[in-house]
């Protein structure tokens, strides 16, 4: 539905840019919209969660063999560039062997899900659904 | 390798998730802080309650 804010958003460049930027780099969507404080907090939270997950030897899902793997990989992909960069650098464990690593795996998946929420929030700010 | 205790892991998880929930689910800074704190207390509180419940069931 076209609200006054939506009308203002039209014709000001690519509407989905904050959504895509926010997905690729945590907090970037908010930075593009000049929401510096929110972006910094979101970036620190998501990056912190992801880095702690990796530090706990959490698993990065590289292939999907069953439904749980598919869901885990979908969550991991939510972190955007962090996921691809970590896969390139060979970070994360291949097998979860200790309890802490299981926590780490969840931290990484949840970091991805939180990043998706954050990117959608940036999109809502961009379209005027949220102020 | 970072090896937090179970409780430290819960607190860290709750902290990061609450910050994101607070910022994304509310519109004004004051309401963001209040909702973030609310989520943090619920995360940690429910973990403590469930832990005691499991402890008592297991006895």
N, CA and C atoms of all chains as a GROMACS GRO file, in nm:
protein
  570
    1UNK      N    1   0.085  -0.119   0.000
    1UNK     CA    2   0.000   0.000   0.000
    1UNK      C    3   0.088   0.125   0.000
    2UNK      N    4   0.047   0.223  -0.075
    2UNK     CA    5   0.130   0.343  -0.085
    2UNK      C    6   0.099   0.440   0.029
    3UNK      N    7   0.189   0.451   0.122
    3UNK     CA    8   0.175   0.548   0.230
    3UNK      C    9   0.258   0.670   0.192
    4UNK      N   10   0.240   0.780   0.265
    4UNK     CA   11   0.322   0.898   0.233
    4UNK      C   12   0.471   0.867   0.235
    5UNK      N   13   0.514   0.785   0.334
    5UNK     CA   14   0.656   0.750   0.342
    5UNK      C   15   0.701   0.668   0.223
    6UNK      N   16   0.610   0.576   0.177
    6UNK     CA   17   0.643   0.496   0.061
    6UNK      C   18   0.664   0.584  -0.061
    7UNK      N   19   0.576   0.685  -0.073
    7UNK     CA   20   0.589   0.775  -0.188
    7UNK      C   21   0.722   0.849  -0.183
    8UNK      N   22   0.763   0.887  -0.058
    8UNK     CA   23   0.891   0.956  -0.045
    8UNK      C   24   1.007   0.866  -0.084
    9UNK      N   25   0.989   0.733  -0.057
    9UNK     CA   26   1.098   0.639  -0.084
    9UNK      C   27   1.115   0.613  -0.233
   10UNK      N   28   1.006   0.633  -0.308
   10UNK     CA   29   1.012   0.605  -0.451
   10UNK      C   30   1.105   0.704  -0.522
   11UNK      N   31   1.175   0.652  -0.620
   11UNK     CA   32   1.259   0.738  -0.700
   11UNK      C   33   1.386   0.784  -0.632
   12UNK      N   34   1.425   0.716  -0.522
   12UNK     CA   35   1.550   0.752  -0.453
   12UNK      C   36   1.649   0.637  -0.460
   13UNK      N   37   1.662   0.580  -0.575
   13UNK     CA   38   1.756   0.471  -0.590
   13UNK      C   39   1.692   0.336  -0.569
   14UNK      N   40   1.776   0.236  -0.560
   14UNK     CA   41   1.731   0.098  -0.550
   14UNK      C   42   1.677   0.070  -0.409
   15UNK      N   43   1.547   0.038  -0.402
   15UNK     CA   44   1.480   0.020  -0.272
   15UNK      C   45   1.537  -0.096  -0.192
   16UNK      N   46   1.582  -0.200  -0.262
   16UNK     CA   47   1.628  -0.320  -0.192
   16UNK      C   48   1.775  -0.315  -0.152
   17UNK      N   49   1.841  -0.201  -0.180
   17UNK     CA   50   1.984  -0.192  -0.148
   17UNK      C   51   2.014  -0.211   0.002
   18UNK      N   52   1.940  -0.145   0.093
   18UNK     CA   53   1.967  -0.169   0.237
   18UNK      C   54   1.944  -0.314   0.278
   19UNK      N   55   1.844  -0.378   0.216
   19UNK     CA   56   1.814  -0.518   0.248
   19UNK      C   57   1.931  -0.608   0.207
   20UNK      N   58   1.980  -0.588   0.086
   20UNK     CA   59   2.089  -0.671   0.034
   20UNK      C   60   2.220  -0.640   0.108
   21UNK      N   61   2.246  -0.508   0.126
   21UNK     CA   62   2.370  -0.469   0.197
   21UNK      C   63   2.367  -0.520   0.341
   22UNK      N   64   2.250  -0.512   0.404
   22UNK     CA   65   2.236  -0.558   0.542
   22UNK      C   66   2.255  -0.708   0.554
   23UNK      N   67   2.213  -0.780   0.451
   23UNK     CA   68   2.234  -0.926   0.452
   23UNK      C   69   2.382  -0.959   0.431
   24UNK      N   70   2.443  -0.892   0.334
   24UNK     CA   71   2.583  -0.922   0.302
   24UNK      C   72   2.677  -0.883   0.416
   25UNK      N   73   2.657  -0.765   0.473
   25UNK     CA   74   2.744  -0.716   0.582
   25UNK      C   75   2.654  -0.674   0.698
   26UNK      N   76   2.663  -0.741   0.813
   26UNK     CA   77   2.576  -0.706   0.926
   26UNK      C   78   2.583  -0.557   0.962
   27UNK      N   79   2.467  -0.492   0.966
   27UNK     CA   80   2.460  -0.350   1.004
   27UNK      C   81   2.472  -0.254   0.887
   28UNK      N   82   2.517  -0.303   0.771
   28UNK     CA   83   2.542  -0.213   0.656
   28UNK      C   84   2.412  -0.147   0.606
   29UNK      N   85   2.302  -0.218   0.615
   29UNK     CA   86   2.175  -0.162   0.572
   29UNK      C   87   2.139  -0.038   0.652
   30UNK      N   88   2.163  -0.045   0.782
   30UNK     CA   89   2.134   0.070   0.868
   30UNK      C   90   2.235   0.183   0.846
   31UNK      N   91   2.360   0.146   0.821
   31UNK     CA   92   2.462   0.249   0.793
   31UNK      C   93   2.425   0.326   0.666
   32UNK      N   94   2.375   0.254   0.564
   32UNK     CA   95   2.335   0.321   0.439
   32UNK      C   96   2.223   0.422   0.464
   33UNK      N   97   2.141   0.392   0.564
   33UNK     CA   98   2.028   0.483   0.596
   33UNK      C   99   2.066   0.586   0.702
   34UNK      N  100   2.194   0.591   0.732
   34UNK     CA  101   2.251   0.686   0.830
   34UNK      C  102   2.198   0.664   0.971
   35UNK      N  103   2.162   0.541   1.003
   35UNK     CA  104   2.123   0.505   1.139
   35UNK      C  105   2.248   0.446   1.203
   36UNK      N  106   2.343   0.534   1.238
   36UNK     CA  107   2.476   0.490   1.280
   36UNK      C  108   2.472   0.410   1.410
   37UNK      N  109   2.399   0.459   1.509
   37UNK     CA  110   2.394   0.391   1.639
   37UNK      C  111   2.333   0.254   1.629
   38UNK      N  112   2.218   0.246   1.564
   38UNK     CA  113   2.151   0.118   1.547
   38UNK      C  114   2.238   0.021   1.468
   39UNK      N  115   2.297   0.073   1.360
   39UNK     CA  116   2.382  -0.012   1.277
   39UNK      C  117   2.501  -0.066   1.354
   40UNK      N  118   2.564   0.020   1.435
   40UNK     CA  119   2.682  -0.023   1.511
   40UNK      C  120   2.644  -0.131   1.613
   41UNK      N  121   2.531  -0.111   1.681
   41UNK     CA  122   2.488  -0.211   1.780
   41UNK      C  123   2.452  -0.344   1.714
   42UNK      N  124   2.380  -0.336   1.603
   42UNK     CA  125   2.342  -0.459   1.532
   42UNK      C  126   2.466  -0.530   1.479
   43UNK      N  127   2.556  -0.451   1.420
   43UNK     CA  128   2.679  -0.508   1.367
   43UNK      C  129   2.760  -0.577   1.477
   44UNK      N  130   2.776  -0.508   1.591
   44UNK     CA  131   2.854  -0.564   1.702
   44UNK      C  132   2.789  -0.691   1.754
   45UNK      N  133   2.657  -0.691   1.766
   45UNK     CA  134   2.588  -0.808   1.820
   45UNK      C  135   2.600  -0.928   1.728
   46UNK      N  136   2.574  -0.906   1.599
   46UNK     CA  137   2.575  -1.018   1.504
   46UNK      C  138   2.718  -1.068   1.483
   47UNK      N  139   2.811  -0.973   1.465
   47UNK     CA  140   2.952  -1.014   1.448
   47UNK      C  141   3.002  -1.085   1.574
   48UNK      N  142   2.967  -1.030   1.691
   48UNK     CA  143   3.009  -1.091   1.817
   48UNK      C  144   2.959  -1.233   1.830
   49UNK      N  145   2.832  -1.253   1.796
   49UNK     CA  146   2.774  -1.387   1.807
   49UNK      C  147   2.843  -1.483   1.709
   50UNK      N  148   2.866  -1.436   1.587
   50UNK     CA  149   2.929  -1.521   1.485
   50UNK      C  150   3.073  -1.556   1.525
   51UNK      N  151   3.147  -1.455   1.568
   51UNK     CA  152   3.289  -1.478   1.605
   51UNK      C  153   3.298  -1.571   1.726
   52UNK      N  154   3.210  -1.552   1.824
   52UNK     CA  155   3.212  -1.642   1.940
   52UNK      C  156   3.177  -1.785   1.897
   53UNK      N  157   3.083  -1.797   1.805
   53UNK     CA  158   3.046  -1.930   1.753
   53UNK      C  159   3.165  -1.998   1.688
   54UNK      N  160   3.239  -1.923   1.609
   54UNK     CA  161   3.359  -1.978   1.543
   54UNK      C  162   3.465  -2.011   1.650
   55UNK      N  163   3.480  -1.920   1.749
   55UNK     CA  164   3.580  -1.943   1.855
   55UNK      C  165   3.547  -2.065   1.939
   56UNK      N  166   3.419  -2.100   1.945
   56UNK     CA  167   3.378  -2.220   2.020
   56UNK      C  168   3.388  -2.346   1.935
   57UNK      N  169   3.449  -2.332   1.817
   57UNK     CA  170   3.464  -2.444   1.723
   57UNK      C  171   3.329  -2.493   1.672
   58UNK      N  172   3.238  -2.399   1.650
   58UNK     CA  173   3.108  -2.435   1.596
   58UNK      C  174   3.120  -2.480   1.452
   59UNK      N  175   3.021  -2.556   1.408
   59UNK     CA  176   3.023  -2.611   1.272
   59UNK      C  177   2.959  -2.514   1.174
   60UNK      N  178   3.024  -2.497   1.059
   60UNK     CA  179   2.963  -2.422   0.948
   60UNK      C  180   2.910  -2.525   0.850
   61UNK      N  181   2.781  -2.522   0.826
   61UNK     CA  182   2.721  -2.622   0.737
   61UNK      C  183   2.765  -2.597   0.592
   62UNK      N  184   2.833  -2.696   0.534
   62UNK     CA  185   2.883  -2.681   0.398
   62UNK      C  186   2.800  -2.755   0.296
   63UNK      N  187   2.736  -2.862   0.341
   63UNK     CA  188   2.651  -2.939   0.252
   63UNK      C  189   2.528  -2.985   0.330
   64UNK      N  190   2.421  -3.006   0.258
   64UNK     CA  191   2.296  -3.042   0.324
   64UNK      C  192   2.256  -3.186   0.288
   65UNK      N  193   2.261  -3.275   0.388
   65UNK     CA  194   2.225  -3.415   0.363
   65UNK      C  195   2.086  -3.448   0.415
   66UNK      N  196   2.044  -3.383   0.521
   66UNK     CA  197   1.908  -3.406   0.571
   66UNK      C  198   1.843  -3.273   0.607
   67UNK      N  199   1.720  -3.282   0.654
   67UNK     CA  200   1.641  -3.160   0.676
   67UNK      C  201   1.707  -3.068   0.780
   68UNK      N  202   1.767  -3.127   0.884
   68UNK     CA  203   1.831  -3.044   0.986
   68UNK      C  204   1.952  -2.969   0.931
   69UNK      N  205   2.026  -3.039   0.843
   69UNK     CA  206   2.141  -2.975   0.778
   69UNK      C  207   2.096  -2.860   0.688
   70UNK      N  208   1.983  -2.884   0.618
   70UNK     CA  209   1.931  -2.779   0.528
   70UNK      C  210   1.892  -2.656   0.609
   71UNK      N  211   1.824  -2.679   0.723
   71UNK     CA  212   1.783  -2.567   0.807
   71UNK      C  213   1.905  -2.495   0.865
   72UNK      N  214   2.004  -2.574   0.906
   72UNK     CA  215   2.127  -2.515   0.961
   72UNK      C  216   2.200  -2.432   0.857
   73UNK      N  217   2.204  -2.485   0.735
   73UNK     CA  218   2.273  -2.413   0.628
   73UNK      C  219   2.197  -2.284   0.593
   74UNK      N  220   2.063  -2.291   0.595
   74UNK     CA  221   1.983  -2.171   0.568
   74UNK      C  222   2.014  -2.064   0.673
   75UNK      N  223   2.026  -2.106   0.798
   75UNK     CA  224   2.060  -2.013   0.904
   75UNK      C  225   2.198  -1.954   0.884
   76UNK      N  226   2.295  -2.041   0.852
   76UNK     CA  227   2.432  -1.995   0.830
   76UNK      C  228   2.440  -1.894   0.715
   77UNK      N  229   2.364  -1.923   0.608
   77UNK     CA  230   2.367  -1.834   0.491
   77UNK      C  231   2.315  -1.694   0.525
   78UNK      N  232   2.237  -1.684   0.632
   78UNK     CA  233   2.186  -1.554   0.675
   78UNK      C  234   2.296  -1.456   0.712
   79UNK      N  235   2.415  -1.507   0.744
   79UNK     CA  236   2.524  -1.417   0.782
   79UNK      C  237   2.591  -1.351   0.660
   80UNK      N  238   2.548  -1.391   0.540
   80UNK     CA  239   2.598  -1.326   0.417
   80UNK      C  240   2.746  -1.350   0.392
   81UNK      N  241   2.819  -1.240   0.377
   81UNK     CA  242   2.962  -1.249   0.344
   81UNK      C  243   3.042  -1.324   0.451
   82UNK      N  244   2.999  -1.311   0.576
   82UNK     CA  245   3.071  -1.378   0.685
   82UNK      C  246   3.078  -1.528   0.661
   83UNK      N  247   2.968  -1.584   0.612
   83UNK     CA  248   2.962  -1.727   0.586
   83UNK      C  249   3.060  -1.764   0.474
   84UNK      N  250   3.051  -1.692   0.363
   84UNK     CA  251   3.137  -1.725   0.248
   84UNK      C  252   3.285  -1.704   0.282
   85UNK      N  253   3.313  -1.596   0.356
   85UNK     CA  254   3.450  -1.566   0.396
   85UNK      C  255   3.504  -1.676   0.488
   86UNK      N  256   3.423  -1.716   0.582
   86UNK     CA  257   3.466  -1.820   0.676
   86UNK      C  258   3.487  -1.952   0.606
   87UNK      N  259   3.402  -1.982   0.508
   87UNK     CA  260   3.418  -2.107   0.433
   87UNK      C  261   3.548  -2.102   0.352
   88UNK      N  262   3.575  -1.985   0.294
   88UNK     CA  263   3.698  -1.968   0.216
   88UNK      C  264   3.822  -1.987   0.304
   89UNK      N  265   3.815  -1.930   0.426
   89UNK     CA  266   3.930  -1.937   0.516
   89UNK      C  267   3.938  -2.069   0.593
   90UNK      N  268   3.838  -2.153   0.572
   90UNK     CA  269   3.838  -2.284   0.640
   90UNK      C  270   3.811  -2.275   0.788
   91UNK      N  271   3.738  -2.173   0.830
   91UNK     CA  272   3.706  -2.159   0.972
   91UNK      C  273   3.589  -2.250   1.009
   92UNK      N  274   3.573  -2.271   1.139
   92UNK     CA  275   3.464  -2.357   1.184
   92UNK      C  276   3.504  -2.503   1.179
   93UNK      N  277   3.438  -2.583   1.261
   93UNK     CA  278   3.472  -2.725   1.268
   93UNK      C  279   3.389  -2.805   1.167
   94UNK      N  280   3.445  -2.918   1.123
   94UNK     CA  281   3.370  -3.006   1.033
   94UNK      C  282   3.276  -3.096   1.113
   95UNK      N  283   3.323  -3.134   1.232
   95UNK     CA  284   3.244  -3.221   1.318
   95UNK      C  285   3.232  -3.160   1.457
   96UNK      N  286   3.114  -3.173   1.516
   96UNK     CA  287   3.094  -3.124   1.652
   96UNK      C  288   3.129  -3.236   1.749
   97UNK      N  289   3.235  -3.213   1.829
   97UNK     CA  290   3.280  -3.321   1.917
   97UNK      C  291   3.267  -3.288   2.065
   98UNK      N  292   3.253  -3.161   2.097
   98UNK     CA  293   3.238  -3.122   2.237
   98UNK      C  294   3.114  -3.035   2.254
   99UNK      N  295   3.066  -3.025   2.379
   99UNK     CA  296   2.943  -2.949   2.406
   99UNK      C  297   2.956  -2.804   2.362
  100UNK      N  298   3.072  -2.746   2.390
  100UNK     CA  299   3.094  -2.605   2.355
  100UNK      C  300   3.079  -2.583   2.204
  101UNK      N  301   3.124  -2.681   2.126
  101UNK     CA  302   3.114  -2.668   1.980
  101UNK      C  303   2.968  -2.671   1.937
  102UNK      N  304   2.886  -2.746   2.011
  102UNK     CA  305   2.743  -2.748   1.980
  102UNK      C  306   2.681  -2.611   2.005
  103UNK      N  307   2.721  -2.549   2.116
  103UNK     CA  308   2.676  -2.412   2.143
  103UNK      C  309   2.721  -2.321   2.029
  104UNK      N  310   2.847  -2.336   1.989
  104UNK     CA  311   2.904  -2.253   1.883
  104UNK      C  312   2.825  -2.264   1.754
  105UNK      N  313   2.785  -2.388   1.720
  105UNK     CA  314   2.706  -2.410   1.599
  105UNK      C  315   2.575  -2.332   1.607
  106UNK      N  316   2.511  -2.336   1.725
  106UNK     CA  317   2.384  -2.261   1.742
  106UNK      C  318   2.410  -2.110   1.736
  107UNK      N  319   2.519  -2.066   1.793
  107UNK     CA  320   2.553  -1.923   1.788
  107UNK      C  321   2.563  -1.876   1.643
  108UNK      N  322   2.629  -1.957   1.560
  108UNK     CA  323   2.648  -1.918   1.419
  108UNK      C  324   2.514  -1.914   1.346
  109UNK      N  325   2.432  -2.016   1.367
  109UNK     CA  326   2.302  -2.021   1.300
  109UNK      C  327   2.215  -1.903   1.344
  110UNK      N  328   2.212  -1.878   1.476
  110UNK     CA  329   2.128  -1.769   1.526
  110UNK      C  330   2.182  -1.632   1.481
  111UNK      N  331   2.314  -1.619   1.470
  111UNK     CA  332   2.371  -1.493   1.417
  111UNK      C  333   2.315  -1.468   1.276
  112UNK      N  334   2.305  -1.574   1.196
  112UNK     CA  335   2.250  -1.561   1.061
  112UNK      C  336   2.104  -1.519   1.064
  113UNK      N  337   2.026  -1.581   1.153
  113UNK     CA  338   1.884  -1.547   1.161
  113UNK      C  339   1.864  -1.403   1.209
  114UNK      N  340   1.946  -1.363   1.306
  114UNK     CA  341   1.937  -1.225   1.356
  114UNK      C  342   1.975  -1.126   1.246
  115UNK      N  343   2.072  -1.166   1.163
  115UNK     CA  344   2.113  -1.077   1.054
  115UNK      C  345   2.001  -1.059   0.951
  116UNK      N  346   1.925  -1.166   0.929
  116UNK     CA  347   1.811  -1.155   0.837
  116UNK      C  348   1.707  -1.058   0.895
  117UNK      N  349   1.679  -1.071   1.026
  117UNK     CA  350   1.584  -0.979   1.091
  117UNK      C  351   1.634  -0.836   1.077
  118UNK      N  352   1.764  -0.817   1.098
  118UNK     CA  353   1.825  -0.684   1.090
  118UNK      C  354   1.814  -0.627   0.948
  119UNK      N  355   1.838  -0.712   0.848
  119UNK     CA  356   1.831  -0.666   0.708
  119UNK      C  357   1.687  -0.629   0.671
  120UNK      N  358   1.591  -0.707   0.718
  120UNK     CA  359   1.450  -0.676   0.691
  120UNK      C  360   1.411  -0.545   0.760
  121UNK      N  361   1.466  -0.522   0.880
  121UNK     CA  362   1.440  -0.397   0.951
  121UNK      C  363   1.493  -0.278   0.869
  122UNK      N  364   1.612  -0.294   0.812
  122UNK     CA  365   1.668  -0.187   0.728
  122UNK      C  366   1.578  -0.162   0.608
  123UNK      N  367   1.525  -0.269   0.550
  123UNK     CA  368   1.433  -0.256   0.436
  123UNK      C  369   1.306  -0.181   0.479
  124UNK      N  370   1.254  -0.214   0.596
  124UNK     CA  371   1.134  -0.146   0.646
  124UNK      C  372   1.160   0.002   0.671
  125UNK      N  373   1.280   0.033   0.718
  125UNK     CA  374   1.317   0.174   0.736
  125UNK      C  375   1.323   0.245   0.602
  126UNK      N  376   1.378   0.175   0.504
  126UNK     CA  377   1.394   0.232   0.370
  126UNK      C  378   1.260   0.261   0.304
  127UNK      N  379   1.164   0.168   0.321
  127UNK     CA  380   1.035   0.185   0.255
  127UNK      C  381   0.941   0.273   0.336
  128UNK      N  382   0.978   0.305   0.460
  128UNK     CA  383   0.895   0.392   0.541
  128UNK      C  384   0.794   0.320   0.628
  129UNK      N  385   0.799   0.186   0.630
  129UNK     CA  386   0.709   0.110   0.717
  129UNK      C  387   0.746   0.130   0.863
  130UNK      N  388   0.873   0.163   0.885
  130UNK     CA  389   0.921   0.188   1.021
  130UNK      C  390   0.998   0.319   1.021
  131UNK      N  391   0.996   0.390   1.133
  131UNK     CA  392   1.071   0.516   1.140
  131UNK      C  393   1.192   0.503   1.231
  132UNK      N  394   4.071  -2.210   2.183
  132UNK     CA  395   3.926  -2.235   2.176
  132UNK      C  396   3.856  -2.171   2.295
  133UNK      N  397   3.750  -2.100   2.266
  133UNK     CA  398   3.672  -2.032   2.371
  133UNK      C  399   3.575  -2.134   2.433
  134UNK      N  400   3.586  -2.150   2.566
  134UNK     CA  401   3.501  -2.249   2.633
  134UNK      C  402   3.423  -2.184   2.747
  135UNK      N  403   3.312  -2.121   2.716
  135UNK     CA  404   3.233  -2.059   2.824
  135UNK      C  405   3.157  -2.165   2.903
  136UNK      N  406   3.119  -2.130   3.026
  136UNK     CA  407   3.033  -2.220   3.104
  136UNK      C  408   2.893  -2.216   3.042
  137UNK      N  409   2.808  -2.307   3.085
  137UNK     CA  410   2.672  -2.310   3.030
  137UNK      C  411   2.603  -2.176   3.055
  138UNK      N  412   2.619  -2.125   3.179
  138UNK     CA  413   2.551  -2.000   3.214
  138UNK      C  414   2.608  -1.882   3.134
  139UNK      N  415   2.740  -1.879   3.119
  139UNK     CA  416   2.802  -1.770   3.041
  139UNK      C  417   2.751  -1.773   2.897
  140UNK      N  418   2.735  -1.894   2.842
  140UNK     CA  419   2.685  -1.907   2.704
  140UNK      C  420   2.542  -1.853   2.695
  141UNK      N  421   2.461  -1.884   2.797
  141UNK     CA  422   2.322  -1.834   2.798
  141UNK      C  423   2.321  -1.682   2.804
  142UNK      N  424   2.404  -1.625   2.892
  142UNK     CA  425   2.407  -1.479   2.908
  142UNK      C  426   2.452  -1.411   2.779
  143UNK      N  427   2.556  -1.465   2.716
  143UNK     CA  428   2.606  -1.406   2.591
  143UNK      C  429   2.500  -1.414   2.481
  144UNK      N  430   2.439  -1.530   2.470
  144UNK     CA  431   2.334  -1.551   2.370
  144UNK      C  432   2.220  -1.451   2.392
  145UNK      N  433   2.177  -1.441   2.519
  145UNK     CA  434   2.065  -1.352   2.554
  145UNK      C  435   2.101  -1.207   2.525
  146UNK      N  436   2.224  -1.170   2.555
  146UNK     CA  437   2.269  -1.031   2.534
  146UNK      C  438   2.261  -0.992   2.386
  147UNK      N  439   2.323  -1.074   2.302
  147UNK     CA  440   2.326  -1.041   2.159
  147UNK      C  441   2.186  -1.045   2.097
  148UNK      N  442   2.109  -1.149   2.129
  148UNK     CA  443   1.975  -1.161   2.071
  148UNK      C  444   1.885  -1.047   2.118
  149UNK      N  445   1.898  -1.009   2.246
  149UNK     CA  446   1.812  -0.903   2.301
  149UNK      C  447   1.841  -0.767   2.235
  150UNK      N  448   1.969  -0.741   2.210
  150UNK     CA  449   2.005  -0.614   2.143
  150UNK      C  450   1.937  -0.606   2.005
  151UNK      N  451   1.945  -0.716   1.929
  151UNK     CA  452   1.886  -0.717   1.795
  151UNK      C  453   1.734  -0.708   1.804
  152UNK      N  454   1.675  -0.785   1.894
  152UNK     CA  455   1.529  -0.780   1.910
  152UNK      C  456   1.484  -0.639   1.949
  153UNK      N  457   1.553  -0.580   2.044
  153UNK     CA  458   1.516  -0.446   2.092
  153UNK      C  459   1.517  -0.344   1.979
  154UNK      N  460   1.625  -0.345   1.900
  154UNK     CA  461   1.639  -0.245   1.793
  154UNK      C  462   1.539  -0.269   1.680
  155UNK      N  463   1.517  -0.396   1.646
  155UNK     CA  464   1.434  -0.423   1.528
  155UNK      C  465   1.284  -0.427   1.557
  156UNK      N  466   1.246  -0.453   1.680
  156UNK     CA  467   1.103  -0.471   1.707
  156UNK      C  468   1.034  -0.348   1.766
  157UNK      N  469   1.109  -0.246   1.800
  157UNK     CA  470   1.048  -0.125   1.856
  157UNK      C  471   1.099  -0.002   1.780
  158UNK      N  472   1.029   0.111   1.795
  158UNK     CA  473   1.062   0.228   1.712
  158UNK      C  474   1.138   0.339   1.782
  159UNK      N  475   1.108   0.364   1.909
  159UNK     CA  476   1.179   0.474   1.978
  159UNK      C  477   1.291   0.416   2.065
  160UNK      N  478   1.399   0.492   2.084
  160UNK     CA  479   1.513   0.441   2.162
  160UNK      C  480   1.474   0.392   2.302
  161UNK      N  481   1.385   0.467   2.368
  161UNK     CA  482   1.345   0.427   2.503
  161UNK      C  483   1.273   0.292   2.503
  162UNK      N  484   1.184   0.274   2.406
  162UNK     CA  485   1.111   0.147   2.397
  162UNK      C  486   1.203   0.034   2.352
  163UNK      N  487   1.304   0.068   2.272
  163UNK     CA  488   1.402  -0.034   2.230
  163UNK      C  489   1.477  -0.088   2.351
  164UNK      N  490   1.521   0.004   2.438
  164UNK     CA  491   1.596  -0.037   2.558
  164UNK      C  492   1.507  -0.121   2.649
  165UNK      N  493   1.384  -0.076   2.669
  165UNK     CA  494   1.292  -0.149   2.757
  165UNK      C  495   1.264  -0.288   2.702
  166UNK      N  496   1.239  -0.298   2.572
  166UNK     CA  497   1.208  -0.428   2.512
  166UNK      C  498   1.332  -0.520   2.512
  167UNK      N  499   1.448  -0.459   2.489
  167UNK     CA  500   1.573  -0.537   2.494
  167UNK      C  501   1.595  -0.596   2.632
  168UNK      N  502   1.574  -0.513   2.735
  168UNK     CA  503   1.590  -0.562   2.873
  168UNK      C  504   1.488  -0.671   2.904
  169UNK      N  505   1.366  -0.650   2.857
  169UNK     CA  506   1.258  -0.747   2.878
  169UNK      C  507   1.297  -0.883   2.816
  170UNK      N  508   1.347  -0.879   2.692
  170UNK     CA  509   1.388  -1.002   2.625
  170UNK      C  510   1.504  -1.069   2.698
  171UNK      N  511   1.601  -0.986   2.744
  171UNK     CA  512   1.717  -1.042   2.814
  171UNK      C  513   1.673  -1.115   2.941
  172UNK      N  514   1.586  -1.051   3.019
  172UNK     CA  515   1.538  -1.112   3.143
  172UNK      C  516   1.461  -1.240   3.111
  173UNK      N  517   1.378  -1.236   3.007
  173UNK     CA  518   1.302  -1.357   2.971
  173UNK      C  519   1.394  -1.471   2.927
  174UNK      N  520   1.495  -1.439   2.846
  174UNK     CA  521   1.590  -1.542   2.800
  174UNK      C  522   1.660  -1.607   2.919
  175UNK      N  523   1.722  -1.523   3.002
  175UNK     CA  524   1.801  -1.576   3.114
  175UNK      C  525   1.709  -1.640   3.218
  176UNK      N  526   1.598  -1.572   3.248
  176UNK     CA  527   1.504  -1.623   3.348
  176UNK      C  528   1.447  -1.758   3.309
  177UNK      N  529   1.406  -1.771   3.182
  177UNK     CA  530   1.347  -1.899   3.140
  177UNK      C  531   1.452  -2.009   3.140
  178UNK      N  532   1.577  -1.975   3.107
  178UNK     CA  533   1.684  -2.076   3.111
  178UNK      C  534   1.705  -2.125   3.254
  179UNK      N  535   1.703  -2.032   3.351
  179UNK     CA  536   1.723  -2.071   3.491
  179UNK      C  537   1.605  -2.157   3.540
  180UNK      N  538   1.483  -2.115   3.510
  180UNK     CA  539   1.364  -2.189   3.554
  180UNK      C  540   1.363  -2.330   3.492
  181UNK      N  541   1.388  -2.338   3.363
  181UNK     CA  542   1.388  -2.469   3.296
  181UNK      C  543   1.500  -2.559   3.348
  182UNK      N  544   1.616  -2.498   3.380
  182UNK     CA  545   1.727  -2.576   3.434
  182UNK      C  546   1.688  -2.638   3.568
  183UNK      N  547   1.628  -2.557   3.656
  183UNK     CA  548   1.583  -2.610   3.786
  183UNK      C  549   1.478  -2.719   3.766
  184UNK      N  550   1.387  -2.697   3.672
  184UNK     CA  551   1.281  -2.794   3.645
  184UNK      C  552   1.341  -2.929   3.601
  185UNK      N  553   1.439  -2.922   3.511
  185UNK     CA  554   1.504  -3.045   3.463
  185UNK      C  555   1.581  -3.113   3.576
  186UNK      N  556   1.644  -3.030   3.661
  186UNK     CA  557   1.718  -3.083   3.776
  186UNK      C  558   1.623  -3.158   3.870
  187UNK      N  559   1.507  -3.099   3.897
  187UNK     CA  560   1.411  -3.160   3.988
  187UNK      C  561   1.348  -3.286   3.927
  188UNK      N  562   1.323  -3.282   3.797
  188UNK     CA  563   1.264  -3.400   3.729
  188UNK      C  564   1.364  -3.517   3.730
  189UNK      N  565   1.492  -3.483   3.711
  189UNK     CA  566   1.595  -3.586   3.700
  189UNK      C  567   1.626  -3.653   3.835
  190UNK      N  568   1.587  -3.591   3.945
  190UNK     CA  569   1.620  -3.648   4.077
  190UNK      C  570   1.537  -3.771   4.110
   0.00000   0.00000   0.00000
